[in-house]
Amino acid sequence: MHKIGCIYCKEVGTLKTFKKQGVEISKEWSTCNVNCGNHPNKKNKLSNLKNIIKRHVESQAHEYVLTIKKDKESQKLVKNMEA
């Protein structure tokens, strides 16, 4: 069975700077270990997977990860401008 994950959560999860009160990056998403369930029907699997992805994208943890990534890229830009 194929598994999926989130490249943003994977990248930020290794930084050790993402700890925020009440927010934790899902180990399954950061290690690309999320599956779509054991439904025998392909349509049900895809529907379940769509719901799983939607919940992740809308989660506080994922939004926080995107903020950290944006800040990290902004700091790189500033450092490049200084150089």
SERO-4910 file (N, C-alpha, C, O; in steps of 0.05 Angstrom, whole numbers):
BEGIN
 pado doro    nc1    nc2    nc3   cac1   cac2   cac3    cc1    cc2    cc3    oc1    oc2    oc3
  Met    A     17    -24      0      0      0      0     18     25      0     38     26     15
  His    A     11     44    -16     26     69    -18     19     87      5     -4     88     15
  Lys    A     39    102     14     34    121     36     43    148     27     60    151     10
  Ile    A     32    168     40     38    196     32     47    211     57     45    201     80
  Gly    A     57    235     53     65    253     74     65    282     65     55    288     43
  Cys    A     76    299     82     76    328     76    105    337     75    119    335     96
  Ile    A    114    347     52    142    355     50    148    378     68    171    381     78
  Tyr    A    129    396     73    134    419     91    136    410    120    154    419    134
  Cys    A    119    392    128    120    382    156    146    366    160    158    366    181
  Lys    A    154    351    139    178    335    141    203    354    144    220    348    161
  Glu    A    204    375    128    226    394    130    227    409    156    248    410    169
  Val    A    205    420    165    204    436    189    206    418    214    216    426    234
  Gly    A    196    394    212    196    375    235    224    368    244    228    360    267
  Thr    A    244    371    226    271    365    233    286    389    245    308    386    254
  Leu    A    273    412    246    286    437    255    288    439    286    305    453    296
  Lys    A    270    426    300    268    427    329    260    455    339    263    461    363
  Thr    A    251    472    321    243    499    329    213    503    326    203    525    329
  Phe    A    199    482    320    170    484    314    153    481    339    128    484    337
  Lys    A    165    476    362    148    472    386    132    497    392    143    518    397
  Lys    A    107    494    392     88    515    399     67    504    418     58    481    414
  Gln    A     60    519    437     41    509    457     15    500    444      2    515    430
  Gly    A      9    474    448    -16    463    437    -14    454    408    -34    444    397
  Val    A      9    457    395     12    449    367     35    430    364     58    435    373
  Glu    A     30    407    352     51    387    347     48    376    319     26    370    310
  Ile    A     70    374    305     70    364    278     66    334    280     79    320    295
  Ser    A     47    324    264     40    296    264     64    279    254     76    285    233
  Lys    A     71    259    269     94    242    262     88    228    235    106    224    219
  Glu    A     63    220    231     55    206    207     59    224    182     69    214    162
  Trp    A     52    249    184     55    267    162     84    274    157     93    276    134
  Ser    A    100    278    178    128    286    175    146    262    166    167    267    156
  Thr    A    137    237    171    152    214    162    140    200    137    149    178    130
  Cys    A    121    213    125    108    203    101     97    175    106    103    156     91
  Asn    A     81    173    127     70    147    135     40    147    137     28    132    153
  Val    A     26    164    121     -3    166    122    -14    149    100     -5    151     77
  Asn    A    -34    132    106    -47    116     85    -76    123     83    -87    137    101
  Cys    A    -89    113     63   -117    121     57   -137    101     69   -161    103     63
  Gly    A   -129     82     84   -148     63     96   -148     37     81   -134     33     62
  Asn    A   -165     19     91   -167     -8     79   -192    -13     64   -201    -36     63
  His    A   -204      7     52   -229      3     37   -223    -13     12   -204     -7     -2
  Pro    A   -240    -33      6   -235    -49    -18   -243    -33    -43   -233    -39    -65
  Asn    A   -260    -13    -41   -270      2    -63   -251     26    -68   -246     42    -50
  Lys    A   -241     29    -92   -222     50    -99   -235     78    -95   -221     96    -86
  Lys    A   -260     81   -102   -274    106    -99   -274    114    -69   -270    138    -63
  Asn    A   -280     95    -51   -280    101    -23   -252    108    -12   -249    126      4
  Lys    A   -231     94    -23   -204    101    -15   -197    129    -22   -185    144     -6
  Leu    A   -203    137    -47   -197    164    -56   -212    185    -41   -201    206    -34
  Ser    A   -237    179    -35   -253    198    -19   -242    201      9   -240    224     19
  Asn    A   -234    179     21   -222    180     48   -195    195     47   -190    211     65
  Leu    A   -179    190     27   -153    204     24   -157    234     21   -142    250     32
  Lys    A   -177    241      5   -183    270      1   -190    283     28   -181    305     33
  Asn    A   -206    270     44   -214    280     70   -190    282     89   -187    302    104
  Ile    A   -172    263     88   -149    263    105   -130    286     98   -120    300    115
  Ile    A   -126    290     72   -109    312     63   -121    339     70   -107    357     79
  Lys    A   -147    342     66   -161    367     72   -159    374    102   -153    397    109
  Arg    A   -163    354    119   -160    359    148   -131    367    155   -127    385    172
  His    A   -112    355    142    -84    362    148    -78    391    139    -66    406    154
  Val    A    -86    397    115    -80    424    104    -93    446    121    -82    468    123
  Glu    A   -116    440    132   -130    460    148   -122    459    178   -132    475    193
  Ser    A   -104    441    185    -97    439    214    -79    462    223    -65    474    207
  Gln    A    -80    468    249    -63    488    260    -34    482    257    -17    499    252
  Ala    A    -27    457    260      1    448    258     12    454    230     34    465    227
  His    A     -3    447    209      6    452    182      8    481    176     27    490    164
  Glu    A    -11    497    185    -10    526    181     14    538    195     27    556    185
  Tyr    A     21    528    219     44    537    234     70    530    219     89    545    218
  Val    A     70    506    208     94    497    192     98    515    168    121    523    163
  Leu    A     77    523    155     79    541    132     90    568    140    105    581    126
  Thr    A     81    578    164     91    603    175    121    601    180    136    620    173
  Ile    A    130    579    193    158    576    198    174    574    172    195    587    170
  Lys    A    164    560    153    178    558    127    180    585    114    201    592    103
  Lys    A    159    600    114    159    627    103    180    645    117    195    659    104
  Asp    A    180    644    144    199    660    159    228    651    153    246    668    150
  Lys    A    232    625    150    259    615    144    268    625    117    291    633    114
  Glu    A    251    624     97    258    633     70    262    663     70    280    673     56
  Ser    A    247    678     86    250    707     88    278    714    100    291    733     91
  Gln    A    286    699    120    313    703    133    335    697    113    355    711    113
  Lys    A    331    677     96    351    670     75    354    693     56    376    701     47
  Leu    A    331    705     48    331    727     30    346    751     42    361    764     28
  Val    A    341    757     67    354    779     80    384    774     81    400    793     75
  Lys    A    393    750     87    421    743     88    434    746     61    457    755     58
  Asn    A    420    738     40    430    740     13    432    770      5    451    777     -9
  Met    A    413    786     13    414    815      7    437    828     21    450    846     10
  Glu    A    443    819     46    465    831     61    492    824     48    511    840     49
  Ala    A    494    800     37    518    791     24    521    806     -2    541    801    -17
***
